[in-house]
Amino acid sequence: MTKTEEFQELRPLLFSIAYRILGSVAEAEDAVQETWLRYQATSTRPGSAKAFLSTVVTRISIDVLRSARVRREEYVGPWLPEPLLTDPYEDPARSAELADSLSMAALLLLERLTPLERAVFVLRDVFAFGFPEIASAVGRSEAACHQLAVRARRHMEAGRPRFEADRKERERLAERFFGAFREGDVDALTELLAADVTMIGDSGGKAPRFRHVVLGADRVGRVLGAFVPLVVGGGGVVEPRQVNGQPGAILRDREGGVLGAWALGVGDGRLWTIHTVNNPDKLGHVGALADAWAALREARRARRPAGLTP
């Protein structure tokens, strides 16, 4: 097998590792490309292409994450991961772990970890790498990696949602939610919300937004009511999709341009979290972008939507 063939075979795994460490599609793709350039430049063939390439992409991702954290501290409003519609890496034996580790909630919990803790957790708990491989990848002893894994796991477990839901329950509730959204039935939307639901929006200061964080069913219901005329009333489309391994949707304008990506957190028969990504810088990989400001102006001509601000 040639180097190119080896790399292409492992590329889905490398991207999936990088994305979970970085929370950014663009940065993960760049890390994978840099990994290929380094592999191509090596004069010798490693004994294990998987071990070598996983080590390289992990180290690149750790370096990128350290610099990215400075930028994220200066980010306008809440920072959310770039939405991912399809994970290129598949492993039937670990499908549940892979899907759960992609969720917005899980990636935001990973943001609380140090770069090394995050890398160790991703390699160990998500992709089941052995500690000798992990130690080589992050440049620490196996004993240190064990400690990093324990600390990371403790932080992740402490922040996990209070209620779990199986996939069928999540999909049923998401179908009801987006059905009510398309019909403009704000009362039906509000009935599906947990009393202390949280809605978090990431516009990066570059798209129309509601308040950065909205708490409580009544307030979230009012914000949802404001979005109905913006999207559906303006001829837009709510396209149900899996977003980061969870039920969600892509919102499009009447021309099919992307307005945003929504991901739902479901448990105990209610919606507990709604994450919305409207920053156009984070949506280019999803499809051709809509002019969200033009869509907002059009909606305002018909009805000024309460709760939205430039």
Phi, psi and omega per residue, in radians:
M1 nan 2.314 -3.137
T2 -1.319 2.916 3.084
K3 -1.038 -0.734 -3.132
T4 -1.063 -0.761 3.135
E5 -1.149 -0.734 3.090
E6 -1.044 -0.796 -3.096
F7 -1.132 -0.792 -3.125
Q8 -1.099 -0.607 3.119
E9 -1.159 -0.621 -3.084
L10 -1.653 -0.108 -3.063
R11 -0.982 -0.768 3.118
P12 -1.003 -0.736 3.112
L13 -1.110 -0.775 -3.102
L14 -1.095 -0.760 3.107
F15 -1.093 -0.757 -3.088
S16 -1.127 -0.654 3.056
I17 -1.119 -0.880 -3.080
A18 -1.094 -0.714 -3.121
Y19 -1.113 -0.737 -3.122
R20 -1.194 -0.535 3.082
I21 -1.314 -0.638 -2.982
L22 -1.773 -0.503 -3.083
G23 1.207 0.338 -3.098
S24 -2.396 2.187 3.113
V25 -1.132 -0.826 -3.088
A26 -1.103 -0.793 -3.133
E27 -1.180 -0.614 3.093
A28 -1.147 -0.749 3.106
E29 -1.096 -0.695 3.097
D30 -1.116 -0.702 3.138
A31 -1.121 -0.698 3.120
V32 -1.161 -0.719 3.121
Q33 -1.117 -0.731 3.106
E34 -1.132 -0.610 3.086
T35 -1.081 -0.743 3.108
W36 -1.088 -0.764 -3.130
L37 -1.063 -0.699 3.128
R38 -1.227 -0.666 3.116
Y39 -1.148 -0.734 3.138
Q40 -1.093 -0.567 -3.071
A41 -1.439 -0.209 -3.127
T42 -1.248 2.399 -3.099
S43 -1.478 -0.307 -3.128
T44 -2.054 2.782 3.099
R45 -1.660 2.166 3.109
P46 -1.170 2.720 3.124
G47 -1.091 -0.617 3.112
S48 -2.274 1.966 3.123
A49 -1.110 -0.660 -3.138
K50 -1.076 -0.828 -3.130
A51 -1.115 -0.760 -3.106
F52 -1.130 -0.881 -3.065
L53 -1.198 -0.639 3.101
S54 -1.136 -0.674 3.087
T55 -1.106 -0.808 -3.100
V56 -1.112 -0.836 -3.091
V57 -1.173 -0.569 3.099
T58 -1.174 -0.800 -3.125
R59 -1.138 -0.694 3.094
I60 -1.104 -0.770 -3.104
S61 -1.120 -0.682 3.101
I62 -1.083 -0.779 3.127
D63 -1.099 -0.754 3.142
V64 -1.138 -0.711 -3.128
L65 -1.097 -0.694 -3.136
R66 -1.062 -0.720 3.110
S67 -1.334 -0.571 -3.128
A68 -1.161 -0.539 -3.111
R69 -1.097 -0.587 3.098
V70 -1.141 -0.766 3.126
R71 -1.142 -0.649 -3.104
R72 -1.206 -0.480 3.073
E73 -1.172 -0.432 -3.141
E74 -1.736 0.118 -3.075
Y75 -1.185 2.523 3.133
V76 -1.410 1.944 -3.132
G77 1.393 -3.016 -3.137
P78 -1.098 2.482 3.048
W79 -1.728 2.232 3.028
L80 -2.106 2.684 3.089
P81 -1.066 2.702 3.019
E82 -1.191 2.292 -3.089
P83 -1.116 2.424 3.110
L84 -2.096 2.141 -3.088
L85 -1.532 -0.568 -3.100
T86 -2.442 2.191 3.040
D87 -1.473 2.090 -3.070
P88 -1.228 -0.313 -3.098
Y89 -1.645 2.284 3.134
E90 -2.191 2.377 3.057
D91 -2.574 1.719 -3.069
P92 -0.933 -0.568 -3.117
A93 -1.213 -0.375 -3.098
R94 -2.212 0.494 -3.056
S95 -1.063 -0.673 -3.124
A96 -1.142 -0.815 3.127
E97 -1.092 -0.702 -3.130
L98 -1.113 -0.768 -3.128
A99 -1.172 -0.787 -3.112
D100 -1.117 -0.625 -3.096
S101 -1.281 -0.203 3.130
L102 -1.568 -0.316 -3.000
S103 -1.063 2.673 3.084
M104 -0.982 -0.728 -3.120
A105 -1.069 -0.778 -3.128
A106 -1.160 -0.738 -3.127
L107 -1.164 -0.577 3.084
L108 -1.244 -0.594 3.032
L109 -1.142 -0.688 3.107
L110 -1.079 -0.495 3.115
E111 -1.093 -0.397 -3.121
R112 -1.384 -0.253 -3.104
L113 -1.491 2.787 2.984
T114 -1.226 2.781 3.113
P115 -0.949 -0.696 3.141
L116 -1.197 -0.759 3.097
E117 -1.039 -0.736 -3.113
R118 -1.108 -0.797 -3.135
A119 -1.114 -0.757 -3.135
V120 -1.119 -0.762 3.130
F121 -1.066 -0.791 -3.118
V122 -1.084 -0.819 -3.104
L123 -1.177 -0.697 -3.059
R124 -1.454 -1.000 -2.975
D125 -1.424 -0.455 -3.132
V126 -1.650 -0.831 -3.019
F127 -1.874 0.037 3.000
A128 1.026 0.633 3.023
F129 -1.220 2.618 3.057
G130 -1.336 2.740 -3.114
F131 -1.113 -0.562 3.041
P132 -1.058 -0.730 3.109
E133 -1.164 -0.709 -3.127
I134 -1.144 -0.748 3.134
A135 -1.038 -0.708 3.101
S136 -1.168 -0.680 -3.075
A137 -1.179 -0.704 -3.059
V138 -1.758 -0.053 3.088
G139 1.235 0.633 3.088
R140 -2.271 2.877 3.118
S141 -1.244 2.824 3.103
E142 -1.086 -0.679 3.131
A143 -1.082 -0.745 3.124
A144 -1.127 -0.655 3.129
C145 -1.176 -0.642 3.047
H146 -1.029 -0.786 -3.141
Q147 -1.141 -0.731 3.097
L148 -1.072 -0.707 3.140
A149 -1.135 -0.727 3.137
V150 -1.116 -0.797 3.141
R151 -1.113 -0.769 -3.134
A152 -1.093 -0.776 -3.124
R153 -1.105 -0.671 3.134
R154 -1.108 -0.775 3.121
H155 -1.116 -0.742 -3.111
M156 -1.151 -0.746 -3.132
E157 -1.146 -0.658 -3.114
A158 -1.143 -0.498 -3.070
G159 -1.751 0.049 -3.080
R160 -1.186 2.676 3.140
P161 -0.992 2.622 -3.131
R162 -1.209 -0.518 -3.073
F163 -2.148 2.420 3.067
E164 -1.832 2.752 3.100
A165 -2.492 2.465 3.096
D166 -1.344 2.915 -3.026
R167 -1.051 -0.731 -3.111
K168 -1.105 -0.697 3.118
E169 -1.130 -0.745 3.124
R170 -1.062 -0.764 -3.101
E171 -1.186 -0.686 3.118
R172 -1.098 -0.797 -3.098
L173 -1.200 -0.665 3.108
A174 -1.109 -0.675 3.114
E175 -1.090 -0.745 3.104
R176 -1.132 -0.728 -3.095
F177 -1.098 -0.908 -3.092
F178 -1.281 -0.441 3.020
G179 -1.130 -0.782 3.099
A180 -1.141 -0.604 3.113
F181 -1.105 -0.820 -3.135
R182 -1.094 -0.587 -3.126
E183 -1.467 -0.110 -3.126
G184 1.249 0.422 -3.086
D185 -1.590 1.549 -3.077
V186 -1.142 -0.640 3.126
D187 -1.081 -0.746 3.134
A188 -1.155 -0.646 3.076
L189 -1.071 -0.831 -3.069
T190 -1.129 -0.599 3.140
E191 -1.100 -0.426 -3.111
L192 -1.500 -0.104 -3.053
L193 -1.559 2.457 2.959
A194 -1.163 2.678 -3.077
A195 -1.000 -0.669 -3.125
D196 -1.913 0.664 3.100
V197 -1.006 2.602 3.101
T198 -2.126 2.292 3.075
M199 -2.054 2.144 -3.078
I200 -2.129 2.252 -3.111
G201 -2.077 2.392 3.116
D202 -2.029 1.829 3.053
S203 -1.918 -0.274 -3.095
G204 1.065 0.296 -3.091
G205 1.305 0.211 -3.039
K206 -2.075 0.152 -3.134
A207 -2.657 2.795 3.058
P208 -0.983 2.538 -3.084
R209 -2.533 2.823 2.886
F210 -1.652 -3.011 3.039
R211 -0.976 2.590 -3.025
H212 -0.951 -0.793 3.141
V213 -2.302 2.221 -3.134
V214 -2.059 2.261 -3.058
L215 -2.050 2.428 3.033
G216 1.653 2.550 -3.033
A217 -1.094 -0.711 -3.105
D218 -1.121 -0.827 -3.105
R219 -1.170 -0.766 3.128
V220 -1.108 -0.672 3.104
G221 -1.046 -0.691 3.136
R222 -1.174 -0.676 3.109
V223 -1.150 -0.729 3.100
L224 -1.063 -0.691 3.099
G225 -1.073 -0.542 3.110
A226 -1.269 -0.525 -3.114
F227 -1.354 -0.448 -3.093
V228 -0.995 -0.923 3.124
P229 -1.175 -0.494 3.136
L230 -1.128 -0.698 -3.073
V231 -1.720 -1.191 -3.034
V232 -1.227 -0.776 -3.126
G233 -1.087 -0.454 3.127
G234 -1.611 0.243 3.126
G235 1.483 0.234 -3.123
G236 -1.376 3.111 -3.057
V237 -2.278 2.389 2.988
V238 -1.792 1.913 -3.042
E239 -1.821 1.766 -3.134
P240 -1.031 2.284 3.112
R241 -2.576 2.769 2.908
Q242 -1.331 2.168 3.109
V243 -2.086 2.029 -3.077
N244 0.943 0.767 3.054
G245 1.298 0.107 -3.112
Q246 -2.206 2.820 3.083
P247 -1.053 2.418 3.141
G248 -2.911 -2.817 -3.125
A249 -2.798 2.698 2.927
I250 -1.791 2.248 3.096
L251 -1.699 2.258 -3.092
R252 -2.197 2.684 3.043
D253 -1.451 -3.088 -3.060
R254 -1.126 -0.366 3.116
E255 -1.583 -0.034 -3.138
G256 1.634 0.007 3.116
G257 -1.244 2.606 -3.068
V258 -1.397 2.185 3.053
L259 -1.693 -0.594 -3.105
G260 -3.122 3.020 3.076
A261 -2.234 2.318 -3.138
W262 -2.056 2.446 3.065
A263 -2.231 2.361 -3.070
L264 -1.865 2.422 2.997
G265 -1.848 2.058 -2.980
V266 -2.080 2.462 3.045
G267 -2.966 2.540 3.091
D268 0.980 0.611 3.069
G269 1.317 0.239 -3.111
R270 -2.434 2.827 3.011
L271 -1.543 2.190 -3.140
W272 -1.797 -0.531 3.124
T273 -2.452 2.543 2.985
I274 -2.289 2.002 3.101
H275 -1.832 2.214 -3.136
T276 -2.137 2.266 3.094
V277 -1.969 1.966 -3.131
N278 -2.018 -0.150 3.140
N279 -1.087 2.041 -3.097
P280 -1.065 -0.437 3.119
D281 -1.123 -0.350 -3.087
K282 -1.822 0.104 -3.020
L283 -2.099 -0.058 -3.069
G284 -1.040 -0.557 -3.129
H285 -1.330 -0.236 -3.128
V286 -1.392 -0.620 -3.134
G287 2.854 -3.097 3.114
A288 -1.064 2.359 -3.027
L289 -1.495 2.545 3.012
A290 -1.517 2.845 2.983
D291 -1.546 1.669 -3.042
A292 -1.129 -0.597 3.130
W293 -1.147 -0.692 3.105
A294 -1.138 -0.694 3.113
A295 -1.106 -0.676 3.115
L296 -1.155 -0.748 3.125
R297 -1.085 -0.694 3.134
E298 -1.123 -0.731 3.125
A299 -1.146 -0.649 -3.128
R300 -1.168 -0.501 3.112
R301 -1.121 -0.563 3.123
A302 -1.500 -0.697 -3.104
R303 -2.899 2.235 -3.141
R304 -1.261 1.980 -3.070
P305 -1.368 1.979 3.139
A306 -1.111 2.457 3.055
G307 1.752 -0.305 3.141
L308 -1.684 2.421 3.099
T309 -2.290 2.682 3.096
P310 -1.098 nan nan
